[in-house]
Amino acid sequence: MVIFPRTPLARAALILIVAALAGCATPPRGPVELNLVALNDFHGNLDSSKFTYTSVNDPSRKVTVQAGGIDVLSGALKAWRREDAQLIFVGNGDLVGASPAMSALWADEPSIVAMNMLGMAASSVGNHEFDQGKAELLRQQRGGCDSARADKACKYSPDFAGASYSYLAANVIDTQTGKSLLPGYKIEQAHGVKVGLIGAVLKDTPSVVTAAGIAGLQFGDEADAINATLPALRAQGVGVFVVLLHQGGETEEYVDQPDCGKLKGPVIDVVKRLDPAIQLVVSGHSHQGYLCRVDGRLVTQAQMGGHMLTRIKLKVDTVKNAVVDASAQNVVMLPGMFEPDAKVAAYLAAVKQRSAAELSRPVAKIAVPLVGRSTRGGGASALGDLVADSTLFGARAAGAQIGLMNNGGIRKDLEAGTDLMTNVGQNQAVVPFGNTLVVVSLSGAQIRTLLEQQWPDTTAEEGNLLQVSQGFTYRWDSTRPQGQRVLPGSIMLDGVALNDEQQYRVAANSFLAGGGDRFTVLANGTRRLDTGVRDIDAFSNYLIARARAGKPAGSATAAGRIVRVK
């Protein structure tokens, strides 16, 4: 016979004793394995594209394949979710922006819808999420049609509802409110474990986005902002932290080599200053594929364009509520590897079909089948020449004498069809940002200083050289000291040496003219005039004008305007 205590106090004591005994009888919960999949720098690549890489499985050769596409990504995620239905799919910025025409044509809304369909939980913002300004970023998150890009917004999706995943930005402050523009973190739960997803974008975003794009925003230190989110997360019972950091590095190691140890670049300093409890950093921005260790922490990146996905496994001690092991693999998204999700495949087909008529519309005949953007051999490229010439052409009416173009703004080679005719899609793939052309006045001395800004440190590399228009030439020597690499007297305009005291009218896209890519001299130019002419329009109209004149534009090699003295 069981005798129950008569007083409330005695009954409460009995309940506590029984509960304690029950707890003693239940063994502690063992380690739990969490699965994540990460995608970075998608850049609106809805369809597959070419990808060249070296693999640890075949280190003797580079492999070029057709990879990616939302249909292939959907198949991979579907297969991996069959293994773990609670898999967490995350992004790491630049999901949109600098996109192929099939996405850019519709204000990148199809790419956001695609990420919704793939079941993305959250993504950090990247610098390209700010290309069209904070209002457009917030529209992409929340939905609606009130956009500065009225010619594109809601044209494919009249009822555009925005991203169902959360954009995260722990280090971006709206100066108007003094508060974060977006949440710094999001809590997901898998297998009974709370996971804190923390997002941050590179603090140098103002140097790679137009001034209009980051107006009213402040970008703080990445590590400080990430660490500052931990107290709030811990107060909610979170002990597992996943950092989505849109900043990266590079390594000579293979894209799928486990635990690489030769990573270098700005991501290193950020990772080293993070709270010790953070054991996983998903990086981006540098378009590299790697699986590295920095001070014992796992740092990953999956190249770009959806060519790869990173599969990540976290082993969690549920008693300590902490990650005890982290591992990852980069998987190249080859067609045929996975059976696509039928709805996603149908969506891709629909976007392609609707876009085809506009994108295939012919523009102009060019001189060669392919005008390349490679800058090897001095710093100039055949396509750089062409885009710089189109910049000068588009700004001539505003008095421009020199046209400049930054390499980072040229996203693809210009490819023509068998008839040497380019189309809307091919042209937009070259200059996808839709920047306007701006003309400023610079003295000859300022132009020389501007050219020296092409080498911001002691290394004299070719990749950051500005592309220059016809008639503007100079020579440079990589062995000369920093700040003195342009040879004296070699800067010429139409065969005449520049005069340090004379003013010249220089045209560039609005990003570059605002001091982008750290070319601050342009930001200090006087008599600033925004022509309102978009770079893509200037580019297409230049090709048309040359073709009509019987002198199709384009060349297989650079014209020799920039000469590197060996």
N, C-alpha and C positions, 0 to 999 in steps of 0.2 A: 504494500500500500504506500502511495506517495503522499507525503504530508506537505502542503504548501504553507509558507509563512503567512501569518495573518496581517501583519502590518505592511504598509506600502514600502517603508524603508527596507524591511527584510526581503520583500519580494524583488525590489530593485537590485539588492546585493546578489540575490540568487541568479538573476538574469545576467549580471556581469560575470559571475563565476562560470556559468554555462557557456557564455560567449567566449571567454578566455580559453576554456578547455577545448571548445570547438576549433579555435584558432590554432592551438597547439597541435591538434590532430591533423590539420591541413598543411602539407609540405609547401615551402616557398615555391612560387612560380618560377620555372626555368627560363633561360634565355629565349628571346623571340627574334625571328628574322623578318626584317622589313624589306620590301622591294620598291625601288623607285626607278623611273625612267626619265632621262633628261634630254631636252632639245634646246639648242642655243642658236642664235643668229639665223633663224629660218628665212628672213628677208622675203617673205611672200612667195617662196618657191613652191607653188602648188603642184607643179609637175616635176618630173625627174629631169636631171641635167648631168653633164659630164663631171667626173670627179677623179682626180689622180692622187694616188697615195702609195705608201710603202707599208707593208704589213710584216709583223714579226714572224708570220707563217711563211713568208717568201721574201726575205730581206734583200735578195740579190737584184730585185728589179722593181721599177715603178709600175703600177697597174692603173690603167685608165678605164673607167667603167661608167655606165649610165646608172645613176643611183638616185634615190629619194622619190618624192611624189607622195601626196597625202594618201593615195590608195595603198601604197606600200607601207607607209607608217601605220595606217589603220590596221593592216593585216598583222604587223608585228605586235602592236599593242593588244589586239584581240587574242593572239596566241599566248602572250605573256600573262594576260588577265585570266586565261583558263588555268594557268599555274598558280596564280595568286589574284583572286578577285579584288583584294584590297590594295593592289598596286597603286602607287601615287605617281602621276605623270606631271612633270613640272617643266616650265620654260625658263629661259635666262636672257630675255631681252632681244631687241632687234627682230622680233617676230615679224614686224612689218617695217616698211621703209626701204629705200634702195631696191625695190622689188621689180621682178619682171613685169612686163606690160600687162599680162593677164590678170595680175592682182592690182597693180598701180592704176590701171584704167578705171577701176571701181573703188578708188580710195582705200584699197587694201581690205575692204569689208569681207570679200570671200576668204581671205586668209584667217581673219578673226573667227568667222563662222566655222572654218575647217578645224581650228584649234578647239572650239566648243564641241564639235562632233567627235574629236579625238579624246575628249574627256580630260582636258588639262585642268589641273587644280589651281595653279598659280604660276605667275612668272614675274621676275624682276622686270623693271623697265630697262630698255637699252637707250643709247643715245639717239637711235633713229626713231624711237617712239616720240621724240620731241621735234621731229623735223617740221611738223605743221603747227607747232605751238601747243601750249597746255590745254587750251579749249578743245582742240581736236583730239588730244589724248584722252581727255575726260569723256568726250563723246564716244570714242572707241570703247571705253570701259562701260559707259552707261547706256549707250544707244541713242537713237534719235537722228534727225536729218539736218539740224541746225549746224552748218559747217561752212568754213571759209572756202571749201572746195565744192561749191554748189554744183559745178559741172560734173562731179563724179560721185558725190555722196548720195546714197540711197538710190542710185540709178540701177544697180543690180538687185539690191535688197530694199524695196520700198518701206518695209517694216523692220529695218535694221535695229536689233535689240542690244547690240554691244556684246562685249566679252562676258561669258558666264564664268570664266576664270578670273582670279583677282590679280591685278597689277600691283606690285609691291615696290616701294621706294623709301627705304629708311632714311636716306640722306638727302632727300629733296624737300626743300621748304618753300612754301608759297609766301612770298614777302608781303602780300596784301593782307594775309590773315595771321602770319607768323607761325602757322601750323604746317604739318606735313601735307604735301599735295595729295599723297596716296598713303594707304596703310604701310607700315614698315614690315609687318609680318602677318602670317595667317596660320592658324592651328588646324592641322589635319589629324585624323585618328586612324590607325590601322592596327589590327590585332590587339586592341586594347591599349595601345601606346599612343600618347599624344606626341605629335611631331610639329615642331615650330619651323615653318618656312620663312626665312628672312631674306628680303630683297634689297639690293643696293646697286647703283649705277656708278660708273667711274666719276670721280670728283672733277675730272678735266672735261666733262661734257661740254662746257661752254666753248672749249677750243675746237670741238668737232661738230657743232650745231650752229645754225645761223643765229644771229643775235635776236631775231624775231621769235625763233623757236623756243628760246629759253628766257624770254622777257618775263620779269616778275618772279623768277625762281632763283634759289640759291642751292648750290650743290656742296654738301659737306664731306668731310673725310669718311671714307668707306668703313674702315675698321672701327672708328669711334662710334659711328651711327649703328653699326651692327651690334657692337658690344652693349650699347645703351638699350637695346630691346630686350636683353636677357632677363633683367629683374621682373619685368611685366610678364614675360613668358613663364618664368619660374613660379611666379605667384599664382599662375593658372595650372600648375602641376606639370609643366613641360620640362623634360630633361634631355630630350633628343632634338638637336638643332641642325638644320640643313640650310646652308647659306647659298643663295642664288646671286652670285656676284658678276655683274656685267663689266668685268675687267679681266684681262688675260695675260698670257705670256706665250713663249714659243720654246720648242726643243727640237733637236735634230733626231730624236728617237722616234720609233714607229708609233703610228696612231693607236695601235692596240697593244703596245708593250706595257705589261703590268708594272706598277711601281717605278716609273721612270724617275731618274734622279738628276737630270740636267736641265730642268725647267728654268727659264730666266724671263725677266720682264717685270712690269709693275705689279702683277698679281702677287709676287713673292712677298713684298713688304707688307701688303695688306694682310695676307694669311698669317704672317709671323706675329702680327699684333692682335690677333683675335683671341678671345677668351679660350682657355685650354679645353673647356667643355665642347667646343666646336671641333668636330673631327671630320667633317665633310664640307668641301667648298666646290660647288658647281660653277665653273668660270665660263667666260665667253669673250666676245668682242674681237679677239685676235684671229678668229677663223682657223684655229689649229685643232688637230686631234691629239689628245694626250691623256694619260692616266698616271699622274705623278704623286710623289710624296714630298711635302714641305714640312719640316719639323715633325714628321710622323703623321701628319694629316693627309687625307686623300683629297687631291685637287684634280678635277676632271674637265674635259671640254670635248665636244663632239663636232669639230670642224664647223661647217655651216650649211645652209640651204637644205636641211633635211637629209643630207647624204649619209648621216650616221645618227644613231641614237646611243646614249650611254645607259647601260643597265647597271644599277647600283644595288648592293646588298648591305644592309646594316644589321649587325648583331647587337641586340640590346639586352643589357642586364636589367630585368624588370624590378629587382630588389633595389638596386642603386639608381634606377631610372637614368641610365647612361649608356652611350654607345661604347662597346668594348672592341668592336672590329668593323672595318669598312672595306669593301672591295668593289671593283667595277670592271666592266668590259665595254669597249666600243664596238658596235655592230654596224657594219656597212649595210645600208638598206638597198639591196639588190632586187630588181624586179624578179618575181617568181619565187622569192624566198618564202613569202607568206601569202595566204589567200586574203585578198582585200575585203574589208567590210563593204557589203553591197551598197549601202546608203552613201558611204563616203566616195566610193568609185563612181556612183551615179552623179553625185554632186560635182566631182571633178570633170566628168564628161560634159555636164550641163554648162559649167563655166567656160570650158574650152570652146564649146560650140557657139555660145553667145558672143564670146570675145573674138572668134575667128574672123568674122566679117570686118570688124573695125581694125584689128591688128594686121590683117593681110592686105589692107588697102595700100597700093603702091605709092611710093613717095618720089624717088628719083634714081636714075642710073648712076652708078659710081664707076671708077676706073678699074678696080680690081675686085676679085671675089671676097677678099677679107682684108680689112684694115685693122692691124693689131695694136694692142695697147702695151706690149712689152717695152720696158725702158732699158733693157740691157744694152750696153755698149756706149754709154755716155749720159743717159738720163732722159733723152727725148724718145718719143714713140711716134709711129706713123699716125696713129689715131689721135694722139695728143696734139700733133700739128693740126689735124683736121678740126678738132673741137676748138682749139685756140683761134683758128682762122674764122670759124663760125661765130665765135664770141665777138671778134673784131667786126665782122660783117653785121651782126645784129645790133651793134652799138655805134656804128659809123655815124648815124644821123645825130647822135649825141656828142659827136666830136672825138670819138675814140681814135687813138693812134696805135695803141698796143693792146693785144688781147692775151689774157692769161687764163690758164686752167690748172686746177689741182688734180693730181693723179687719182686721189681717192674718189673724186667725183665721176671718174670714167669707170663704169662698172663692168662692161662687157666689150669684147671685140665687136666691130661692125661687120656683120656677115650679110652678103647679098645672095640672091638666088642665082640660078644658072644663067639668067638673062642680065645679071649684074644690077638688077633692080632691088632697091631696099624697100622695106615696108614700114608701116607705123610701129609695129611691135619691135622690129630690129633697131630702129632709131631710138625708141624709148628705153630699150635695154642698155643703150650706151650712156645716156644721161637721164636717169629716171627721177631726179629730185624735183624737177619743176621750179628751180630757182629762177629769179629774175636777174637780168643783167644790170650791173651798177657801174657807173663811170666815176672815177676820182682823179684828182690832179696830184701828181707826185713830182718832186724835183729829180733831176738826174742822180743826185747824191742819195736820195731816198730809194730810188730804184736799185742802186748798187747795194744798199743795205738790205733791201728786200731780197735780192738774190742770195746774199750771204745767209739769210734766215733759212735757206734750204738745207743747211747743215747746222742744226741746233746744238750739236755737241762735237766732240773731238773726232768722231768717225765721219768719213766723207763718203756717204752712200749715194746711190743714184735714184733710189725709189721715190724720194720725196721732192724731186725736182719739178718745178713749175713747167708746164708746157706753154710754149710761146708762139705768137702768131708770125705770119710771113713778114719779113723785113726786119725783125728783131733778132739779133744774134749776139752771142758772147762765148768766151772760152773760160774753162776752169781747170784747176789743177788740184787733185786730191791730196797731193803731198805738201801743199802749202798750209800754214797755220790756220786755225779756225778764225773766221772773220776776214781772211785775206785770200780766199780761194778763187775768186773771180779775178782773172788777169787784168791788170791796169790797162785802160785804154781799149779793152776788147769789146765793151758793150756798145753795140751799134744799132741805129735805127735807120733803115733805108740807106745803109752804107756810110752814115755819118756818126761819129762818136758822140755819145750822150754828153751834154753839158751839165755839170753838177748844179749850176744855178738856174737852168731853164726848167720850166714846168711842162709836163707831158700828161696827156689824158690817157688813163689806163682803164680798160674794161675787164671785169671779172664777174663771175656769178655772185649772188648776194651772200652766200656762205663765205666765200674766199674774201670778198670785199669787206666783210665784217671782221676780218682778222682770223678766220677759221684756219685750222691746221697750223696755228701759231705764227701765221704771217701777219704780225701786228702792224707792220708798216702800212698795209693797205687800210687798216682801220683808222689810221691817222691822216688819210688823204683828205684834201680839201675839195670844195666845190662838188660835193657828193651829189650824184643824180641817179635815182633809180629809174631806169628806162621803162619798166613795166613789161619789157619783152622777156618771155620765158626762154631759158636756155634751150629747151627741146625745140621750140619754134624757130629760134635762130639757127639751130643745127639743121633742121629739115629744110628751111628756106634757103640756107646756103647751098645745100646739095642740089636743090631744085634750080637755083640760079646758075650754078656751074653747069648743070646738065643742059639747060636751055641755051647757054652760051656755046655749047659744043665742046666744053672742056670738063668732062666729068671729074669730080673731086675724088681724092683718096690715092694712097700709094701703099706699096708693100713694105716700104722702108721709110725711116725718118729722113727729113730733108736736110739735116746737118746744121740746124740753127743753133744747137747747143753742142759745143765741141769739148770733149774731155782731153786735156793734154796729158799724155802718158809721161 
